[in-house]
Amino acid sequence: GHLTQLNNIAMENNGTRASGTSGYLASVNYVYDTLKANTNYEVWVQNFTYPVTTLIEKPVLYLVAPKAQNFTYKTDFEVMGAPPGPLDITGLMQRVPVLGCYDDDWTTFEAGNIALVVRGECPFQQKADLANKYNASAAILYNDGASGDRIGLLGASVVTTKAPIFFASFLTGLNLNSQVDPVTVFVSTWNQGGLVTTFNVIADTARGNPDSVIVVGSHLDSVPAGPGINDNGSGSSLNLELAIQLYKSGLINSIESHIRFCWWGGEELGLLGSAHYVADLVANYPEEKAKIVLNLNFDMVGSPNFFRGIYNGTSGPSDIVNGSAAIQYLFEDSFNARNLKWELTSFDGRSDYGPFINNGIPAGGLATGAEGIKTIQQRTFYGGLANAWYDPCYHQACDNIDNINQGVLGDMAFAAAEVLQTLSLKANVTDFFNDH
């Protein structure tokens, strides 16, 4: 099936399908060609660019005062993002209170200082954006030690305009946080900048009300470290099969809403593809953006040590909570009808529905777990191993064709198809949301 094809593509392309690589381009071609061969949808590829940086010299993180201490690159810290050119910055370190997710946390921040911010609550990009907004000369984000998988380094990246953004291990963060003020820190990066082009694949049904558009999305890229078959070959394949079966089953002939199937690039670099798609609509085609009634998102739906997760739409922003909750309840109904255990999972914008809910479009979706730890109670519900990751190969080379639980992938696909069918047959989706 599709998963095998994506796995083969990775194996033929240095073991990865990351944006900017030949493996990603081959994945785009596979989805495009498969849709063209099996449907009558209008299929197109949207390209966009993003900045990349190449390290010229090894970065430095050095505690100058109150006592001199050097930290080790790739052990104690890594660089999440930095502007191009050689940068040597010495500054006073200032702890950003709470979690640095909101303007309120930065009101006392003094421009030119180096910000120290703990991980948690919001995406890294949000913290990086605020560090730039409040004119930090640099920012050091650090892991929070909240669980065994939140101790070391991550390999995550952010886009930054002015301040280099470092990520430190939990122990390095504690060390810096415990220093007695005034604390002086020196950081150094030397990056060479450039632009890379990558792609979203978009397929539109020929039928359905063009003024009522359901966007079904999943990210197609992997991390550089591996083939990304659960993350997110699973969601991409589910999305592709939904698109094909909608057409082949003939259900396409009775849909009321227009359906747009999307495969996003650059998710692993910070939701770049979905953010570009939404930002382009907001800036250039606001009347098209206004036609989108909801977004369904499928990101990691075949985790080996799974739970059945439904995005907690009831916790969504107030402007979209009605619609997001209604989608959540439809997924609950689907699992309940088959006597399958399920639970709510965080609706925090960490995947490609984020740009939609941040622009007033309700969303919902499914997930089966990433680097979180399965509890003993979850084991009694779903089987598997307690005190282990939901996906033990998350963001690693072993996220290959053997890293999929076919049973739960089937459960998720059934629920996805049922909910998409229910929503697409509604004459007025927005009225349905407001009634629920």
Rosetta blueprint (number, residue, H / E / L):
1 G L
2 H H
3 L H
4 T H
5 Q H
6 L H
7 N H
8 N H
9 I H
10 A H
11 M H
12 E H
13 N L
14 N L
15 G L
16 T L
17 R L
18 A E
19 S L
20 G L
21 T L
22 S H
23 G H
24 Y H
25 L H
26 A H
27 S H
28 V H
29 N H
30 Y H
31 V H
32 Y H
33 D H
34 T H
35 L H
36 K H
37 A H
38 N H
39 T L
40 N L
41 Y L
42 E E
43 V E
44 W E
45 V E
46 Q E
47 N E
48 F E
49 T E
50 Y E
51 P E
52 V E
53 T E
54 T E
55 L E
56 I E
57 E E
58 K E
59 P E
60 V E
61 L E
62 Y E
63 L E
64 V E
65 A E
66 P L
67 K L
68 A L
69 Q E
70 N E
71 F L
72 T L
73 Y E
74 K L
75 T L
76 D L
77 F E
78 E E
79 V E
80 M E
81 G E
82 A L
83 P L
84 P L
85 G E
86 P E
87 L E
88 D E
89 I E
90 T E
91 G E
92 L E
93 M E
94 Q E
95 R E
96 V L
97 P L
98 V L
99 L L
100 G L
101 C L
102 Y L
103 D H
104 D H
105 D H
106 W H
107 T L
108 T L
109 F L
110 E L
111 A L
112 G L
113 N L
114 I E
115 A E
116 L E
117 V E
118 V E
119 R L
120 G L
121 E L
122 C L
123 P L
124 F H
125 Q H
126 Q H
127 K H
128 A H
129 D H
130 L H
131 A H
132 N H
133 K H
134 Y L
135 N L
136 A L
137 S L
138 A E
139 A E
140 I E
141 L E
142 Y E
143 N L
144 D L
145 G L
146 A L
147 S L
148 G L
149 D L
150 R L
151 I L
152 G L
153 L L
154 L L
155 G L
156 A L
157 S L
158 V L
159 V L
160 T L
161 T L
162 K L
163 A L
164 P L
165 I E
166 F E
167 F E
168 A E
169 S L
170 F H
171 L H
172 T H
173 G H
174 L H
175 N H
176 L H
177 N H
178 S H
179 Q L
180 V L
181 D L
182 P L
183 V L
184 T E
185 V E
186 F E
187 V E
188 S E
189 T E
190 W E
191 N E
192 Q E
193 G E
194 G E
195 L E
196 V E
197 T E
198 T E
199 F E
200 N E
201 V E
202 I E
203 A E
204 D E
205 T L
206 A L
207 R L
208 G L
209 N E
210 P E
211 D E
212 S E
213 V E
214 I E
215 V E
216 V E
217 G E
218 S E
219 H E
220 L L
221 D L
222 S E
223 V L
224 P L
225 A L
226 G L
227 P L
228 G L
229 I H
230 N H
231 D H
232 N H
233 G H
234 S H
235 G H
236 S H
237 S H
238 L H
239 N H
240 L H
241 E H
242 L H
243 A H
244 I H
245 Q H
246 L H
247 Y H
248 K H
249 S L
250 G L
251 L H
252 I H
253 N H
254 S H
255 I L
256 E L
257 S E
258 H E
259 I E
260 R E
261 F E
262 C E
263 W E
264 W E
265 G L
266 G L
267 E H
268 E H
269 L H
270 G L
271 L L
272 L H
273 G H
274 S H
275 A H
276 H H
277 Y H
278 V H
279 A H
280 D H
281 L H
282 V H
283 A H
284 N H
285 Y L
286 P H
287 E H
288 E H
289 K H
290 A L
291 K L
292 I E
293 V E
294 L E
295 N E
296 L E
297 N E
298 F E
299 D L
300 M L
301 V L
302 G L
303 S L
304 P L
305 N L
306 F L
307 F L
308 R L
309 G E
310 I E
311 Y E
312 N L
313 G H
314 T H
315 S H
316 G L
317 P L
318 S L
319 D L
320 I L
321 V H
322 N H
323 G H
324 S H
325 A H
326 A H
327 I H
328 Q H
329 Y H
330 L H
331 F H
332 E H
333 D H
334 S H
335 F H
336 N H
337 A H
338 R L
339 N L
340 L L
341 K L
342 W L
343 E E
344 L E
345 T E
346 S L
347 F L
348 D L
349 G L
350 R L
351 S L
352 D L
353 Y L
354 G H
355 P H
356 F H
357 I H
358 N L
359 N L
360 G L
361 I L
362 P L
363 A E
364 G E
365 G E
366 L E
367 A E
368 T L
369 G L
370 A L
371 E L
372 G L
373 I E
374 K L
375 T L
376 I H
377 Q H
378 Q H
379 R H
380 T H
381 F H
382 Y H
383 G L
384 G L
385 L L
386 A L
387 N L
388 A L
389 W E
390 Y L
391 D L
392 P L
393 C L
394 Y L
395 H L
396 Q L
397 A L
398 C L
399 D L
400 N L
401 I L
402 D L
403 N L
404 I L
405 N L
406 Q H
407 G H
408 V H
409 L H
410 G H
411 D H
412 M H
413 A H
414 F H
415 A H
416 A H
417 A H
418 E H
419 V H
420 L H
421 Q H
422 T H
423 L H
424 S H
425 L L
426 K L
427 A L
428 N L
429 V H
430 T H
431 D H
432 F H
433 F H
434 N H
435 D H
436 H L
